[in-house]
Amino acid sequence: MARFKFRHSILPIVGVCLGLNIHPVHAQTIQETLGNSTIGAMPAYPNSVRVNVPSQAQSSMGGVTSINCPAGVAPAACVPMSVWNTTFAAGKLTPAQIAAKNGTRVDSNSSLATATPWLSRLKVGDIAATPGMAQMPVTAADGSRTTVGNLAAKNPNATLGSVADLRKTSIAQFPQIQNTQFNQFPGISNLTANTIPGLSEVLISRMPGFSYPVGVAAIRLDLVRTNERNIQHMVISDNGAHKCITKCDYGEFRAVLGMPYLNGARMISGDSQSVPGGSGLLALMNGGREPAGIVVDIGSGGVKFILTNVNAKKGTALIHMNTRVCSWLAGCSPYFIPIPLYLTISERNRGIAIPVVGSSIYRQVKVP
């Protein structure tokens, strides 16, 4: 009688060649999921999200001390620009580019208060330190005409809105402001997307850091299981966490693009398992943990697909995406910041196809 052993086989999921004939329905579904949304269209958080940034990393993140999104508040109103800059390179945009991407233009007759209201929230000294900004003409609180540089010399820590009336300066009087990237301004990392006119309406697919994963492998839900034990065979993961021991909820998927060995791939629910994540000082955020899932490089910082709310009776689950924050000096946080694009998938309708690249599958193989 033959003895049976188990051996471990880690099979990488790689992007297939660009000559692959991708079914247009699958490609369209993925792109609609990832790209044809906006920051402003993201719904409010059902549960609060709060975490402190380690003190050692705050300066490298532009002074961001915490991420705080109460329940019922949408990401556009609470997630700082440092996150959108990490994920989609939003800080590389200018006011003029935002207008163009939204099919409009910056009105040169608009005041700075209307076209660039976020300036009022920044420190005068920080604005003056931005290349070319010290000569910006403004009306001081006493009614006199002066420049940002002169105001900074007197009170560099005051916010511009507290010492100047931006209604009295038009874009035409300082046109270069519309062509200056947001990440040139110290302090803007703390602001939210809804403080920058038009940013929340830009399609994610038109963000500078978005890269659509053309030609990658993709999987779609086949069935769901809950409260299982010792799940190891065919577990798909991006960080080597290829097993779940107890109270394991998961979805089993089949390949719709890419290699046939993806058939039967199991994604452990993020509700069932957390895994180590992050690097550098920012890895200290969220206790260095993130939900189980699959990371996809669709942006400058990537996103992680998370399976949640697995319901075996209904045969349904939710897919949403988590993002992270990075700094070139302090590393990256775990993928713990949810982007609330909750998408229902089911055994009957299956829902979206999920792109997978850079992950691996743990297979148990019986050998004599």
C-alpha positions as CSV (number, residue, x, y, z in Angstrom):
1,M,0.0,0.0,0.0
2,A,1.5,3.3,-1.1
3,R,2.3,6.0,1.5
4,F,1.1,9.5,0.8
5,K,3.1,12.6,1.5
6,F,2.4,16.2,0.9
7,R,4.8,18.5,-0.9
8,H,4.3,22.3,-1.3
9,S,4.3,23.9,-4.7
10,I,4.2,27.7,-4.9
11,L,3.1,28.7,-8.4
12,P,3.5,32.4,-9.2
13,I,0.6,34.2,-11.0
14,V,2.2,36.3,-13.7
15,G,0.9,38.6,-16.3
16,V,0.2,36.9,-19.6
17,C,1.6,38.3,-22.8
18,L,-0.1,41.3,-24.3
19,G,-1.0,39.3,-27.4
20,L,-3.5,37.4,-25.3
21,N,-7.1,37.6,-26.8
22,I,-8.9,39.0,-23.7
23,H,-12.6,38.6,-23.8
24,P,-14.0,42.2,-24.0
25,V,-16.7,41.6,-21.4
26,H,-14.1,40.6,-18.8
27,A,-11.8,43.5,-19.6
28,Q,-14.6,46.0,-19.5
29,T,-15.8,44.6,-16.2
30,I,-12.4,44.9,-14.6
31,Q,-11.9,48.4,-15.9
32,E,-15.3,49.6,-14.8
33,T,-14.6,48.3,-11.3
34,L,-11.2,49.8,-11.0
35,G,-11.2,52.9,-13.1
36,N,-14.6,54.3,-13.9
37,S,-15.3,55.6,-10.4
38,T,-14.3,58.7,-8.6
39,I,-13.2,59.6,-5.1
40,G,-16.4,61.7,-4.7
41,A,-18.6,58.7,-5.7
42,M,-17.2,56.5,-2.9
43,P,-19.9,56.0,-0.3
44,A,-19.6,56.8,3.4
45,Y,-17.8,54.5,5.7
46,P,-20.2,52.2,7.6
47,N,-17.7,51.9,10.4
48,S,-15.2,54.4,11.7
49,V,-11.6,54.2,10.5
50,R,-8.9,55.7,12.8
51,V,-5.2,55.2,13.2
52,N,-2.3,57.3,14.3
53,V,0.8,57.9,12.2
54,P,4.0,57.0,14.2
55,S,5.7,60.3,15.3
56,Q,8.9,59.3,13.6
57,A,7.1,59.2,10.2
58,Q,4.9,62.3,10.5
59,S,7.3,64.8,9.0
60,S,8.0,62.6,5.9
61,M,4.2,62.4,5.4
62,G,3.8,66.2,5.2
63,G,2.8,66.5,8.9
64,V,-0.1,64.0,8.8
65,T,-0.6,62.8,12.4
66,S,-3.6,60.5,11.9
67,I,-6.2,59.2,9.6
68,N,-9.6,59.6,11.1
69,C,-12.9,58.8,9.3
70,P,-16.0,58.6,11.5
71,A,-18.8,56.3,10.5
72,G,-21.1,58.0,8.0
73,V,-18.4,60.2,6.5
74,A,-17.2,59.6,2.9
75,P,-13.5,59.2,2.0
76,A,-13.5,62.5,0.0
77,A,-14.2,64.3,3.3
78,C,-11.8,62.5,5.7
79,V,-9.0,60.7,3.9
80,P,-5.9,62.9,3.6
81,M,-4.3,63.8,0.3
82,S,-1.2,61.8,1.4
83,V,-3.3,58.6,0.8
84,W,-4.6,59.6,-2.6
85,N,-1.1,60.7,-3.6
86,T,0.3,57.3,-2.6
87,T,-2.5,55.3,-4.3
88,F,-3.1,57.4,-7.5
89,A,-0.4,60.1,-7.5
90,A,-3.1,62.8,-7.2
91,G,-0.5,65.3,-6.0
92,K,1.0,65.4,-9.5
93,L,-2.2,67.1,-10.8
94,T,-2.6,70.9,-11.2
95,P,-5.8,72.9,-11.0
96,A,-5.7,73.3,-14.8
97,Q,-5.2,69.5,-15.3
98,I,-8.2,68.7,-13.0
99,A,-10.4,71.1,-15.0
100,A,-9.2,69.5,-18.3
101,K,-9.8,66.0,-17.1
102,N,-13.4,67.0,-16.1
103,G,-14.0,68.6,-19.4
104,T,-13.9,72.2,-18.2
105,R,-11.2,74.9,-17.8
106,V,-10.1,77.2,-15.1
107,D,-11.9,80.6,-15.3
108,S,-9.2,83.3,-15.3
109,N,-11.8,85.7,-13.8
110,S,-12.4,83.5,-10.8
111,S,-10.9,84.5,-7.5
112,L,-8.4,82.5,-5.6
113,A,-11.1,81.9,-3.0
114,T,-13.3,80.2,-5.6
115,A,-10.7,78.4,-7.8
116,T,-8.1,77.5,-5.1
117,P,-9.9,77.7,-1.7
118,W,-7.4,75.1,-0.3
119,L,-4.7,77.9,-0.2
120,S,-6.6,79.5,2.7
121,R,-5.9,76.4,4.8
122,L,-2.1,76.4,4.3
123,K,0.5,78.2,6.3
124,V,1.8,81.4,4.7
125,G,5.4,80.3,5.2
126,D,4.8,77.0,3.5
127,I,3.2,78.7,0.5
128,A,6.0,81.3,0.3
129,A,8.5,78.4,0.3
130,T,6.8,76.9,-2.8
131,P,8.8,77.8,-5.9
132,G,7.3,80.9,-7.5
133,M,4.6,81.5,-4.9
134,A,6.2,84.2,-2.8
135,Q,5.2,86.9,-5.3
136,M,1.5,85.9,-5.3
137,P,-0.4,89.2,-4.9
138,V,-3.0,89.2,-2.1
139,T,-5.0,91.7,-0.1
140,A,-4.0,91.7,3.5
141,A,-6.5,91.8,6.4
142,D,-6.0,95.5,6.7
143,G,-7.0,96.1,3.1
144,S,-3.5,96.8,1.8
145,R,-2.1,95.0,-1.3
146,T,1.0,92.9,-0.6
147,T,2.5,89.6,-1.5
148,V,2.5,86.2,0.2
149,G,6.3,86.6,0.7
150,N,5.7,89.8,2.7
151,L,3.0,88.1,4.8
152,A,5.3,85.2,5.5
153,A,8.1,87.4,6.7
154,K,5.7,88.8,9.4
155,N,3.8,85.7,10.4
156,P,4.9,82.5,8.7
157,N,2.8,80.1,10.8
158,A,-0.5,81.9,10.2
159,T,-2.8,80.3,7.6
160,L,-3.3,82.4,4.5
161,G,-7.0,82.6,5.0
162,S,-6.5,84.3,8.4
163,V,-4.3,87.1,7.1
164,A,-5.5,87.7,3.6
165,D,-8.7,88.0,1.6
166,L,-8.4,85.6,-1.4
167,R,-11.6,87.0,-2.9
168,K,-9.6,90.1,-4.0
169,T,-7.1,88.2,-6.2
170,S,-8.1,86.6,-9.4
171,I,-6.5,83.7,-11.3
172,A,-5.6,86.3,-14.1
173,Q,-3.5,88.2,-11.6
174,F,-1.5,85.2,-10.8
175,P,-2.0,82.6,-13.6
176,Q,0.9,80.3,-12.7
177,I,-1.1,79.0,-9.7
178,Q,-3.2,76.9,-12.1
179,N,-0.2,75.1,-13.5
180,T,1.5,74.3,-10.2
181,Q,1.3,70.7,-8.9
182,F,-0.4,70.2,-5.6
183,N,2.5,68.2,-4.1
184,Q,4.7,71.3,-4.5
185,F,2.8,72.8,-1.5
186,P,4.0,71.7,2.0
187,G,1.0,71.0,4.2
188,I,-1.4,69.9,1.4
189,S,-0.9,66.3,2.5
190,N,-3.2,67.0,5.4
191,L,-6.1,68.3,3.3
192,T,-8.9,66.1,2.0
193,A,-10.0,65.7,-1.6
194,N,-13.2,67.7,-1.2
195,T,-11.2,70.8,-0.4
196,I,-9.7,70.8,-3.9
197,P,-12.2,71.9,-6.5
198,G,-12.9,69.1,-9.1
199,L,-10.5,66.5,-7.6
200,S,-13.3,64.3,-6.3
201,E,-14.9,64.2,-9.8
202,V,-11.8,63.0,-11.7
203,L,-12.2,59.4,-12.9
204,I,-9.7,57.2,-11.1
205,S,-8.7,55.9,-14.5
206,R,-7.5,59.4,-15.4
207,M,-5.4,59.9,-12.2
208,P,-1.6,60.2,-13.0
209,G,-0.8,57.0,-11.0
210,F,-3.5,54.8,-12.4
211,S,-2.3,51.9,-14.5
212,Y,-4.9,49.5,-15.9
213,P,-3.7,45.9,-15.6
214,V,-4.2,44.8,-19.2
215,G,-3.7,41.2,-19.9
216,V,-3.3,40.0,-16.3
217,A,-4.9,36.8,-15.1
218,A,-8.3,37.2,-13.5
219,I,-10.6,35.0,-11.4
220,R,-14.4,35.0,-10.7
221,L,-16.3,33.6,-7.8
222,D,-17.6,30.0,-8.0
223,L,-18.7,29.2,-4.5
224,V,-18.4,30.3,-0.9
225,R,-17.8,28.4,2.3
226,T,-17.9,29.5,6.0
227,N,-16.6,28.3,9.3
228,E,-14.2,25.8,7.8
229,R,-11.0,24.5,9.4
230,N,-7.4,23.9,8.2
231,I,-7.7,25.5,4.8
232,Q,-4.4,25.3,3.0
233,H,-4.8,23.7,-0.5
234,M,-5.2,26.1,-3.3
235,V,-5.1,29.2,-1.1
236,I,-4.2,32.3,-3.1
237,S,-2.2,35.1,-1.4
238,D,0.1,38.0,-2.2
239,N,2.4,37.7,0.9
240,G,2.8,34.0,1.5
241,A,0.0,33.6,4.0
242,H,-1.3,30.4,2.5
243,K,-3.3,28.8,5.3
244,C,-6.2,29.4,7.7
245,I,-6.6,27.2,10.7
246,T,-10.0,27.8,12.3
247,K,-13.2,29.7,11.6
248,C,-12.2,30.1,8.0
249,D,-14.6,31.8,5.6
250,Y,-13.5,31.8,2.0
251,G,-14.5,32.1,-1.7
252,E,-13.5,29.6,-4.3
253,F,-12.8,31.0,-7.7
254,R,-12.3,29.9,-11.2
255,A,-10.1,31.4,-14.0
256,V,-11.6,33.7,-16.5
257,L,-8.3,34.9,-17.8
258,G,-4.9,33.3,-17.6
259,M,-3.7,29.9,-16.5
260,P,-6.0,27.0,-15.8
261,Y,-4.3,26.2,-12.5
262,L,-6.2,29.2,-11.1
263,N,-9.4,27.1,-11.2
264,G,-10.3,26.3,-7.6
265,A,-8.2,29.1,-6.1
266,R,-9.4,30.0,-2.6
267,M,-9.3,33.5,-1.2
268,I,-9.5,33.7,2.6
269,S,-11.9,36.3,3.9
270,G,-10.4,39.4,5.4
271,D,-12.9,38.9,8.3
272,S,-11.3,35.5,9.1
273,Q,-7.6,36.4,8.8
274,S,-5.2,39.2,9.1
275,V,-1.6,39.0,7.8
276,P,1.6,41.0,8.4
277,G,2.0,44.1,6.2
278,G,3.9,47.3,5.6
279,S,7.6,48.2,5.6
280,G,9.8,50.7,7.4
281,L,8.4,53.0,10.1
282,L,5.0,53.1,8.6
283,A,4.7,49.4,9.1
284,L,3.9,50.3,12.8
285,M,0.5,51.6,11.7
286,N,-2.5,49.4,12.4
287,G,-0.3,47.2,14.5
288,G,1.6,46.0,11.3
289,R,-1.5,44.0,10.2
290,E,-3.8,44.0,7.2
291,P,-6.7,41.8,6.1
292,A,-5.9,38.7,3.9
293,G,-6.5,39.4,0.2
294,I,-4.8,40.0,-3.1
295,V,-2.7,43.1,-4.0
296,V,-3.0,44.5,-7.5
297,D,-0.8,47.2,-8.8
298,I,-3.4,49.4,-10.4
299,G,-2.0,52.6,-9.0
300,S,1.2,54.1,-7.8
301,G,0.7,52.5,-4.4
302,G,-1.5,49.6,-5.4
303,V,-4.7,48.4,-3.9
304,K,-5.7,45.2,-2.1
305,F,-8.8,43.3,-2.9
306,I,-10.5,42.0,0.3
307,L,-13.2,39.4,0.5
308,T,-15.7,40.1,3.4
309,N,-19.2,39.3,4.6
310,V,-19.2,35.7,3.3
311,N,-22.7,34.3,3.5
312,A,-22.9,30.5,2.8
313,K,-26.8,30.4,3.0
314,K,-27.2,33.1,0.3
315,G,-24.0,32.1,-1.6
316,T,-22.8,35.8,-1.5
317,A,-19.9,37.9,-0.4
318,L,-18.6,41.4,-0.7
319,I,-15.4,42.6,-2.4
320,H,-13.9,45.9,-1.5
321,M,-10.5,47.4,-1.8
322,N,-7.9,48.6,0.8
323,T,-5.2,51.1,0.1
324,R,-2.2,52.3,2.1
325,V,0.0,55.3,2.6
326,C,3.7,55.5,1.7
327,S,6.7,57.8,2.2
328,W,10.0,57.5,0.5
329,L,11.7,58.1,3.9
330,A,9.4,56.0,6.1
331,G,8.3,53.0,4.0
332,C,4.7,52.0,3.5
333,S,1.8,51.2,5.9
334,P,-0.1,47.9,5.7
335,Y,-3.1,47.9,3.4
336,F,-5.6,48.8,6.0
337,I,-7.4,51.9,4.7
338,P,-10.6,50.8,3.1
339,I,-11.9,52.3,-0.2
340,P,-15.6,51.7,0.3
341,L,-16.5,50.4,-3.2
342,Y,-18.4,47.4,-1.8
343,L,-19.3,45.1,-4.7
344,T,-21.6,42.1,-4.2
345,I,-20.5,38.8,-5.8
346,S,-22.5,35.6,-5.7
347,E,-22.4,31.9,-6.7
348,R,-25.3,32.6,-9.0
349,N,-24.3,35.8,-10.7
350,R,-20.6,35.7,-9.8
351,G,-20.1,39.5,-10.3
352,I,-16.8,41.1,-11.1
353,A,-13.7,39.4,-12.3
354,I,-10.7,40.1,-10.0
355,P,-7.3,40.7,-11.6
356,V,-4.5,38.8,-9.9
357,V,-0.8,39.4,-10.5
358,G,2.2,39.1,-8.2
359,S,0.4,36.5,-6.0
360,S,0.9,32.8,-5.5
361,I,-1.1,29.7,-4.9
362,Y,-0.2,27.1,-2.3
363,R,-1.0,23.6,-3.7
364,Q,-0.8,20.3,-1.8
365,V,0.2,17.5,-4.0
366,K,0.0,13.8,-3.0
367,V,3.1,11.8,-4.0
368,P,3.9,8.1,-3.5
